[in-house]
Amino acid sequence: MEDDVDEANWTFTNISLDDESADGEPTVQRFRLEEQYSNMNCEIDGDMENQVEQEEKSRLINQVLELQHTLEDLSARVDAVKEENLKLKSENQVLGQYIENLMSASSVFQTTDTKSKRK
């Protein structure tokens, strides 16, 4: 096999002595190194884009999971606050009724009829 490189054009010539054409001449293949580098760069760029996409997907999935956990925590906190609120309302009703009963039993808090005093 014989290889020549024309540095001015960066064209690579590959002459294979094994593969002869129908007329008995050796097959000559020419291809530019730029095309090879371009193809390699496309593959590398594609791999890097894939990797960037995978990292972005992974980051987004982690962010979604974190937000789901935060939502679960907040929901649990809201439920706990609702329960506490109901408990305090009930206690307030009991205390309000107790205070009303004390006030009605005490002569200090008895309502007086102001009309009867004026007459």
MIPAZA-235343 format. One record per residue (C-alpha): residue number from 0; residue in one letter; x, y, z. Coordinates in Angstrom, 3 decimals. Layout:
# MIPAZA-235343
+-----+------+----------+----------+----------+
! pos ! code !     east !    north !       up !
+-----+------+----------+----------+----------+
! NUM !    A !        X !        Y !        Z !
...
+-----+------+----------+----------+----------+
END
This chain:
# MIPAZA-235343
+-----+------+----------+----------+----------+
! pos ! code !     east !    north !       up !
+-----+------+----------+----------+----------+
!   0 !    M !    0.000 !    0.000 !    0.000 !
!   1 !    E !    1.286 !    3.440 !   -0.882 !
!   2 !    D !    0.193 !    6.653 !    0.871 !
!   3 !    D !    0.837 !   10.226 !   -0.304 !
!   4 !    V !   -0.189 !   13.441 !    1.436 !
!   5 !    D !   -0.471 !   16.706 !   -0.471 !
!   6 !    E !   -0.002 !   19.224 !    2.358 !
!   7 !    A !   -1.154 !   22.205 !    0.276 !
!   8 !    N !   -4.665 !   20.721 !   -0.120 !
!   9 !    W !   -4.521 !   18.301 !    2.772 !
!  10 !    T !   -5.696 !   15.597 !    0.429 !
!  11 !    F !   -4.831 !   12.041 !    1.333 !
!  12 !    T !   -4.342 !    9.555 !   -1.497 !
!  13 !    N !   -4.599 !    5.883 !   -0.738 !
!  14 !    I !   -3.478 !    3.551 !   -3.507 !
!  15 !    S !   -4.311 !   -0.046 !   -2.834 !
!  16 !    L !   -2.439 !   -2.636 !   -4.883 !
!  17 !    D !   -4.763 !   -5.420 !   -3.770 !
!  18 !    D !   -7.981 !   -3.974 !   -5.193 !
!  19 !    E !   -7.568 !   -3.556 !   -8.913 !
!  20 !    S !  -10.279 !   -2.270 !  -11.154 !
!  21 !    A !  -11.567 !   -4.183 !  -14.162 !
!  22 !    D !   -8.920 !   -2.637 !  -16.401 !
!  23 !    G !   -6.084 !   -3.886 !  -14.206 !
!  24 !    E !   -5.208 !   -0.443 !  -12.766 !
!  25 !    P !   -4.913 !   -0.010 !   -9.005 !
!  26 !    T !   -7.901 !    1.569 !   -7.295 !
!  27 !    V !   -7.169 !    5.091 !   -6.124 !
!  28 !    Q !   -9.158 !    6.585 !   -3.285 !
!  29 !    R !   -8.846 !   10.243 !   -2.441 !
!  30 !    F !  -10.376 !   11.833 !    0.568 !
!  31 !    R !   -9.695 !   15.040 !    2.334 !
!  32 !    L !   -8.449 !   15.045 !    5.887 !
!  33 !    E !  -10.782 !   17.952 !    6.602 !
!  34 !    E !  -13.766 !   15.697 !    5.885 !
!  35 !    Q !  -12.432 !   13.094 !    8.294 !
!  36 !    Y !  -11.891 !   15.723 !   10.996 !
!  37 !    S !  -15.318 !   17.160 !   10.278 !
!  38 !    N !  -16.922 !   13.740 !   10.668 !
!  39 !    M !  -14.962 !   13.092 !   13.859 !
!  40 !    N !  -15.951 !   16.522 !   15.212 !
!  41 !    C !  -19.605 !   15.836 !   14.421 !
!  42 !    E !  -19.414 !   12.571 !   16.338 !
!  43 !    I !  -17.679 !   14.259 !   19.274 !
!  44 !    D !  -20.135 !   17.174 !   19.192 !
!  45 !    G !  -23.021 !   14.706 !   19.070 !
!  46 !    D !  -21.617 !   12.801 !   22.036 !
!  47 !    M !  -21.069 !   16.028 !   23.968 !
!  48 !    E !  -24.603 !   17.193 !   23.164 !
!  49 !    N !  -25.906 !   13.822 !   24.308 !
!  50 !    Q !  -23.939 !   14.103 !   27.516 !
!  51 !    V !  -25.149 !   17.664 !   28.102 !
!  52 !    E !  -28.738 !   16.561 !   27.455 !
!  53 !    Q !  -28.369 !   13.642 !   29.862 !
!  54 !    E !  -26.903 !   15.916 !   32.542 !
!  55 !    E !  -29.736 !   18.403 !   32.027 !
!  56 !    K !  -32.321 !   15.612 !   32.257 !
!  57 !    S !  -30.693 !   14.306 !   35.410 !
!  58 !    R !  -30.610 !   17.793 !   36.934 !
!  59 !    L !  -34.276 !   18.370 !   36.092 !
!  60 !    I !  -35.308 !   14.983 !   37.482 !
!  61 !    N !  -33.470 !   15.715 !   40.731 !
!  62 !    Q !  -35.092 !   19.138 !   40.911 !
!  63 !    V !  -38.556 !   17.624 !   40.362 !
!  64 !    L !  -37.934 !   15.021 !   43.060 !
!  65 !    E !  -36.752 !   17.713 !   45.472 !
!  66 !    L !  -39.850 !   19.795 !   44.743 !
!  67 !    Q !  -42.078 !   16.750 !   45.256 !
!  68 !    H !  -40.506 !   16.133 !   48.664 !
!  69 !    T !  -40.937 !   19.795 !   49.551 !
!  70 !    L !  -44.593 !   19.629 !   48.507 !
!  71 !    E !  -45.118 !   16.518 !   50.609 !
!  72 !    D !  -43.536 !   18.253 !   53.605 !
!  73 !    L !  -45.683 !   21.343 !   53.110 !
!  74 !    S !  -48.841 !   19.239 !   52.755 !
!  75 !    A !  -48.041 !   17.420 !   55.980 !
!  76 !    R !  -47.421 !   20.775 !   57.705 !
!  77 !    V !  -50.763 !   22.148 !   56.438 !
!  78 !    D !  -52.561 !   19.062 !   57.742 !
!  79 !    A !  -50.884 !   19.446 !   61.144 !
!  80 !    V !  -51.831 !   23.140 !   61.312 !
!  81 !    K !  -55.453 !   22.316 !   60.378 !
!  82 !    E !  -55.635 !   19.770 !   63.186 !
!  83 !    E !  -54.141 !   22.243 !   65.653 !
!  84 !    N !  -56.586 !   24.917 !   64.486 !
!  85 !    L !  -59.590 !   22.623 !   65.030 !
!  86 !    K !  -58.289 !   21.679 !   68.473 !
!  87 !    L !  -57.830 !   25.330 !   69.453 !
!  88 !    K !  -61.304 !   26.272 !   68.155 !
!  89 !    S !  -62.817 !   23.528 !   70.270 !
!  90 !    E !  -60.883 !   24.668 !   73.324 !
!  91 !    N !  -61.949 !   28.276 !   72.697 !
!  92 !    Q !  -65.601 !   27.226 !   72.550 !
!  93 !    V !  -65.278 !   25.338 !   75.841 !
!  94 !    L !  -63.526 !   28.299 !   77.496 !
!  95 !    G !  -66.102 !   30.754 !   76.087 !
!  96 !    Q !  -68.962 !   28.663 !   77.477 !
!  97 !    Y !  -67.173 !   28.375 !   80.843 !
!  98 !    I !  -66.684 !   32.157 !   81.011 !
!  99 !    E !  -70.350 !   32.758 !   80.124 !
! 100 !    N !  -71.415 !   30.377 !   82.880 !
! 101 !    L !  -69.155 !   32.124 !   85.423 !
! 102 !    M !  -70.446 !   35.535 !   84.414 !
! 103 !    S !  -74.083 !   34.494 !   84.683 !
! 104 !    A !  -73.459 !   32.974 !   88.115 !
! 105 !    S !  -71.731 !   36.083 !   89.439 !
! 106 !    S !  -73.731 !   39.083 !   90.648 !
! 107 !    V !  -71.009 !   41.473 !   89.478 !
! 108 !    F !  -71.683 !   40.657 !   85.860 !
! 109 !    Q !  -75.470 !   40.564 !   86.093 !
! 110 !    T !  -77.127 !   42.857 !   83.603 !
! 111 !    T !  -79.096 !   45.654 !   85.126 !
! 112 !    D !  -82.127 !   47.259 !   83.644 !
! 113 !    T !  -81.293 !   50.948 !   83.259 !
! 114 !    K !  -84.889 !   51.901 !   82.450 !
! 115 !    S !  -86.221 !   50.766 !   85.799 !
! 116 !    K !  -83.652 !   52.839 !   87.736 !
! 117 !    R !  -84.683 !   56.073 !   85.997 !
! 118 !    K !  -88.314 !   55.763 !   86.881 !
+-----+------+----------+----------+----------+
END
